[in-house]
C-alpha cells in the first residue's frame, strides 16, 4: 500500500510565498489568477498559505520551478 505523499516543507512554503509575491500574486488570499498555477476552483476560495501547505513536496517544487522561470 502506498502512503500519501509528504506535504510541502516549511521552507518550500516560505520560498513559494516569496516568489508569488515577487511575481505579483496576492500572497494572502487565492483568486482567479491562481488558476494558471494549477489551483482548482474549490482551492481558490481559501488562503494561499493553506493551498501551499496542502501541496505535496513534488507539487510545491514544481510550482517553485515555474515561478523561478518567470521574469521578475
Backbone as JSON Lines, residues from 0, in Angstrom:
{"i":0,"aa":"X","n":[0.85,-1.18,0.0],"ca":[0.0,0.0,0.0],"c":[0.89,1.24,0.0]}
{"i":1,"aa":"X","n":[0.58,2.18,-0.87],"ca":[1.37,3.39,-0.96],"c":[0.82,4.43,0.0]}
{"i":2,"aa":"X","n":[1.71,5.11,0.69],"ca":[1.3,6.18,1.6],"c":[1.1,7.49,0.85]}
{"i":3,"aa":"X","n":[0.49,8.41,1.53],"ca":[0.26,9.74,0.95],"c":[1.6,10.46,0.84]}
{"i":4,"aa":"X","n":[1.77,11.2,-0.24],"ca":[3.0,11.96,-0.44],"c":[3.15,12.99,0.68]}
{"i":5,"aa":"X","n":[4.39,13.21,1.07],"ca":[4.66,14.2,2.12],"c":[4.24,15.58,1.64]}
{"i":6,"aa":"X","n":[3.71,16.36,2.56],"ca":[3.29,17.72,2.2],"c":[4.5,18.64,2.14]}
{"i":7,"aa":"X","n":[4.3,19.77,1.49],"ca":[5.37,20.76,1.29],"c":[6.02,21.11,2.62]}
{"i":8,"aa":"X","n":[7.32,21.33,2.58],"ca":[8.05,21.7,3.78],"c":[7.82,23.18,4.1]}
{"i":9,"aa":"X","n":[8.13,23.54,5.32],"ca":[8.0,24.94,5.74],"c":[8.88,25.84,4.86]}
{"i":10,"aa":"X","n":[10.07,25.38,4.57],"ca":[11.0,26.15,3.73],"c":[10.42,26.35,2.33]}
{"i":11,"aa":"X","n":[9.83,25.3,1.77],"ca":[9.2,25.42,0.45],"c":[8.06,26.42,0.47]}
{"i":12,"aa":"X","n":[7.22,26.34,1.49],"ca":[6.07,27.25,1.59],"c":[6.54,28.7,1.66]}
{"i":13,"aa":"X","n":[7.52,28.97,2.51],"ca":[8.04,30.34,2.63],"c":[8.64,30.85,1.32]}
{"i":14,"aa":"X","n":[9.4,29.99,0.65],"ca":[10.03,30.4,-0.6],"c":[9.0,30.61,-1.7]}
{"i":15,"aa":"X","n":[8.01,29.73,-1.76],"ca":[6.94,29.87,-2.76],"c":[6.17,31.17,-2.51]}
{"i":16,"aa":"X","n":[5.88,31.49,-1.26],"ca":[5.19,32.75,-0.95],"c":[6.02,33.95,-1.41]}
{"i":17,"aa":"X","n":[7.32,33.89,-1.19],"ca":[8.22,34.96,-1.63],"c":[8.15,35.11,-3.15]}
{"i":18,"aa":"X","n":[8.27,34.0,-3.86],"ca":[8.26,34.04,-5.32],"c":[6.9,34.5,-5.86]}
{"i":19,"aa":"X","n":[5.82,34.07,-5.22],"ca":[4.49,34.52,-5.64],"c":[4.35,36.02,-5.5]}
{"i":20,"aa":"X","n":[4.81,36.56,-4.37],"ca":[4.76,38.0,-4.17],"c":[5.59,38.75,-5.19]}
{"i":21,"aa":"X","n":[6.76,38.23,-5.47],"ca":[7.65,38.86,-6.46],"c":[7.03,38.85,-7.85]}
{"i":22,"aa":"X","n":[6.25,37.81,-8.13],"ca":[5.6,37.68,-9.45],"c":[4.29,38.47,-9.53]}
{"i":23,"aa":"X","n":[3.9,39.14,-8.43],"ca":[2.7,39.97,-8.45],"c":[1.42,39.29,-8.01]}
{"i":24,"aa":"X","n":[1.53,38.1,-7.47],"ca":[0.34,37.39,-6.97],"c":[0.0,37.87,-5.57]}
{"i":25,"aa":"X","n":[-1.28,37.87,-5.23],"ca":[-1.72,38.13,-3.86],"c":[-1.2,36.97,-3.01]}
{"i":26,"aa":"X","n":[-0.5,37.27,-1.94],"ca":[0.07,36.2,-1.13],"c":[-0.76,35.88,0.11]}
{"i":27,"aa":"X","n":[-1.91,36.51,0.22],"ca":[-2.79,36.21,1.36],"c":[-3.99,35.37,0.94]}
{"i":28,"aa":"X","n":[-4.73,35.85,-0.04],"ca":[-5.93,35.14,-0.47],"c":[-5.82,34.67,-1.9]}
{"i":29,"aa":"X","n":[-6.4,33.52,-2.16],"ca":[-6.42,32.95,-3.51],"c":[-7.4,33.73,-4.37]}
{"i":30,"aa":"X","n":[-7.13,33.79,-5.63],"ca":[-8.02,34.43,-6.58],"c":[-7.97,33.69,-7.89]}
{"i":31,"aa":"X","n":[-8.68,34.21,-8.87],"ca":[-8.75,33.57,-10.18],"c":[-7.37,33.43,-10.82]}
{"i":32,"aa":"X","n":[-6.45,34.35,-10.51],"ca":[-5.13,34.29,-11.11],"c":[-4.38,33.0,-10.76]}
{"i":33,"aa":"X","n":[-4.78,32.35,-9.68],"ca":[-4.12,31.11,-9.27],"c":[-4.5,29.92,-10.15]}
{"i":34,"aa":"X","n":[-5.52,30.08,-10.97],"ca":[-5.91,29.01,-11.89],"c":[-4.75,28.65,-12.81]}
{"i":35,"aa":"X","n":[-4.02,29.68,-13.28],"ca":[-2.91,29.4,-14.19],"c":[-1.75,28.7,-13.51]}
{"i":36,"aa":"X","n":[-1.78,28.65,-12.18],"ca":[-0.76,27.91,-11.43],"c":[-1.23,26.51,-11.06]}
{"i":37,"aa":"X","n":[-2.44,26.17,-11.48],"ca":[-2.94,24.82,-11.25],"c":[-3.9,24.66,-10.09]}
{"i":38,"aa":"X","n":[-4.26,25.75,-9.42],"ca":[-5.19,25.64,-8.3],"c":[-6.6,25.38,-8.82]}
{"i":39,"aa":"X","n":[-7.26,24.39,-8.23],"ca":[-8.64,24.07,-8.62],"c":[-9.58,25.14,-8.08]}
{"i":40,"aa":"X","n":[-10.75,25.23,-8.67],"ca":[-11.73,26.23,-8.26],"c":[-12.03,26.13,-6.76]}
{"i":41,"aa":"X","n":[-12.19,24.94,-6.26],"ca":[-12.51,24.76,-4.84],"c":[-11.36,25.23,-3.94]}
{"i":42,"aa":"X","n":[-10.13,25.17,-4.43],"ca":[-8.97,25.6,-3.65],"c":[-8.82,27.12,-3.65]}
{"i":43,"aa":"X","n":[-9.36,27.77,-4.66],"ca":[-9.16,29.21,-4.82],"c":[-10.04,30.05,-3.89]}
{"i":44,"aa":"X","n":[-10.78,29.43,-2.99],"ca":[-11.59,30.19,-2.04],"c":[-10.89,30.33,-0.69]}
{"i":45,"aa":"X","n":[-9.74,29.7,-0.53],"ca":[-9.03,29.75,0.73],"c":[-7.84,30.69,0.69]}
{"i":46,"aa":"X","n":[-6.92,30.47,1.63],"ca":[-5.73,31.3,1.68],"c":[-4.6,30.65,0.87]}
{"i":47,"aa":"X","n":[-3.67,31.47,0.46],"ca":[-2.52,30.97,-0.29],"c":[-1.7,30.03,0.58]}
{"i":48,"aa":"X","n":[-1.51,30.41,1.84],"ca":[-0.74,29.59,2.77],"c":[-1.34,28.18,2.9]}
{"i":49,"aa":"X","n":[-2.64,28.1,3.04],"ca":[-3.3,26.79,3.17],"c":[-3.14,25.97,1.9]}
{"i":50,"aa":"X","n":[-3.26,26.62,0.76],"ca":[-3.1,25.91,-0.52],"c":[-1.68,25.35,-0.64]}
{"i":51,"aa":"X","n":[-0.69,26.18,-0.34],"ca":[0.69,25.72,-0.45],"c":[0.97,24.58,0.51]}
{"i":52,"aa":"X","n":[0.45,24.67,1.73],"ca":[0.68,23.62,2.72],"c":[-0.01,22.31,2.34]}
{"i":53,"aa":"X","n":[-1.02,22.38,1.49],"ca":[-1.7,21.18,1.02],"c":[-1.04,20.51,-0.17]}
{"i":54,"aa":"X","n":[-0.07,21.19,-0.76],"ca":[0.65,20.61,-1.89],"c":[1.64,19.56,-1.4]}
{"i":55,"aa":"X","n":[1.94,18.61,-2.24],"ca":[2.99,17.66,-1.9],"c":[4.35,18.33,-2.1]}
{"i":56,"aa":"X","n":[5.39,17.72,-1.6],"ca":[6.74,18.24,-1.79],"c":[7.03,18.41,-3.27]}
{"i":57,"aa":"X","n":[6.66,17.43,-4.07],"ca":[6.9,17.47,-5.51],"c":[6.1,18.56,-6.18]}
{"i":58,"aa":"X","n":[4.82,18.69,-5.83],"ca":[3.97,19.73,-6.42],"c":[4.51,21.12,-6.09]}
{"i":59,"aa":"X","n":[4.92,21.32,-4.85],"ca":[5.44,22.62,-4.44],"c":[6.77,22.9,-5.16]}
{"i":60,"aa":"X","n":[7.59,21.89,-5.3],"ca":[8.85,22.03,-6.01],"c":[8.61,22.43,-7.47]}
{"i":61,"aa":"X","n":[7.64,21.8,-8.1],"ca":[7.29,22.13,-9.49],"c":[6.78,23.57,-9.59]}
{"i":62,"aa":"X","n":[5.97,24.0,-8.63],"ca":[5.47,25.37,-8.6],"c":[6.62,26.35,-8.46]}
{"i":63,"aa":"X","n":[7.54,26.07,-7.56],"ca":[8.71,26.93,-7.36],"c":[9.51,27.03,-8.65]}
{"i":64,"aa":"X","n":[9.72,25.91,-9.32],"ca":[10.45,25.92,-10.59],"c":[9.76,26.81,-11.62]}
{"i":65,"aa":"X","n":[8.44,26.7,-11.71],"ca":[7.68,27.53,-12.68],"c":[7.8,29.01,-12.32]}
{"i":66,"aa":"X","n":[7.69,29.33,-11.04],"ca":[7.78,30.73,-10.61],"c":[9.19,31.29,-10.83]}
{"i":67,"aa":"X","n":[10.2,30.48,-10.61],"ca":[11.59,30.94,-10.81],"c":[11.87,31.2,-12.29]}
{"i":68,"aa":"X","n":[11.17,30.48,-13.16],"ca":[11.39,30.65,-14.6],"c":[10.74,31.91,-15.14]}
{"i":69,"aa":"X","n":[9.81,32.49,-14.37],"ca":[9.13,33.72,-14.81],"c":[10.04,34.92,-14.57]}
{"i":70,"aa":"X","n":[10.0,35.89,-15.48],"ca":[10.79,37.1,-15.25],"c":[10.29,37.85,-14.01]}
{"i":71,"aa":"X","n":[11.21,38.4,-13.26],"ca":[10.85,39.12,-12.02],"c":[10.18,40.45,-12.32]}
